[in-house]
Amino acid sequence: MRVFVTGATGYIGSEVVRELISAGHKVIGLTRSDKGALKLREAGAEVHQGSLDDLDSLRSGAAVADGTIHLAFKHDFSDFAGSLDTDLRAIQAIGEVLEGTGKPFLTTAHANGTASDNATLGLAKRGVRASVVSLSPSVHGDGDKGFIPRLINIARAKGLSAYIGDGSNRWTAVHRLDAARLFRLALEAAPAGSKLDGVGDEAIPFRDIANVIGGHLNLPVVSITSEEATAHFGFLGPIAAIDIPRSSVQTQKLLGWKPMHPTLIADLEHGHYFEK
């Protein structure tokens, strides 16, 4: 299958590209830079110049492919609503050229991104094998620049590793390599209209994450109140407090997907997250 991938040079996208190529697919990777183009060529992918704001480049990339995986997203927390609007326009543009083709189209769920998810799933009624993949808040592994490295940096800066209350609120996580395999299997076999859960660890107490961080940094592990959370964690305060256990059992049954790579705690214990 010839697959158009947006976000093809990103943390998750680059691994999806490798997973697709290793399984015998050909990849057309979207990039807006010469550096990204070089990275794609080195991975064995075809380069497609464009960006999320260049809707014609999205349409043309999807039009020549047998399937599309949309992973690109503007992680601009100062204008997250604007990022969601950009994502919705990108999905709508790609959807325009896929209607009636029966081709697979995968998108990624984002916080408050209901409009984008609905736009994707709505294409399932218009002749597109469209599905939404909802990944865990922590997609961990080498090169991670998400929540976990931020928590580690906060602990270093504050001189302690904190959790809120009794720390029993639960996070989910998935290894980047397992996430990449999920996208590949979904591309190949997910029925139209599927909502897929990219979850490896289904319920990690936040306290356990704080304990491992504190242990590796040789810092005290301390409970703080919800009132202190914003001062300590910054914008991550509300996220550090949420309880979001989730299961991927149905997704595993549907696609024959099984997380095989290290859990988040095992990955943290390995030590690479703490190398400066």
Number of C-alpha atoms within 10 A of each C-alpha: 15 18 26 30 29 28 24 29 24 17 19 22 23 19 20 28 30 20 20 22 19 11 12 10 15 19 27 25 28 28 25 14 12 11 10 19 21 15 18 24 13 10 16 16 25 18 22 21 18 19 18 22 12 13 18 15 18 28 19 16 25 28 18 14 19 18 26 28 27 23 21 22 17 14 11 11 10 8 10 14 13 14 16 22 14 18 25 19 16 24 24 19 20 23 25 14 17 26 16 15 14 17 18 25 30 28 24 22 21 16 9 11 16 13 14 24 21 13 17 29 23 17 24 21 14 16 17 25 27 32 27 25 22 18 21 23 19 20 25 29 21 12 13 16 14 13 16 20 16 14 19 22 15 17 22 16 11 13 15 21 29 29 28 22 15 13 20 17 19 21 23 24 24 25 25 25 21 24 28 21 21 28 24 21 15 26 24 13 13 24 17 23 18 19 19 25 21 32 29 26 23 19 18 20 18 22 22 15 23 24 19 19 30 21 14 15 16 13 17 16 19 17 18 16 13 15 10 13 22 15 11 19 19 13 12 15 18 12 16 23 20 14 17 15 17 18 15 19 16 13 21 17 10 16 16 13 20 16 19 11 16 19 18 22 17 11 16 19 15 12 12 12 20 14 5 4
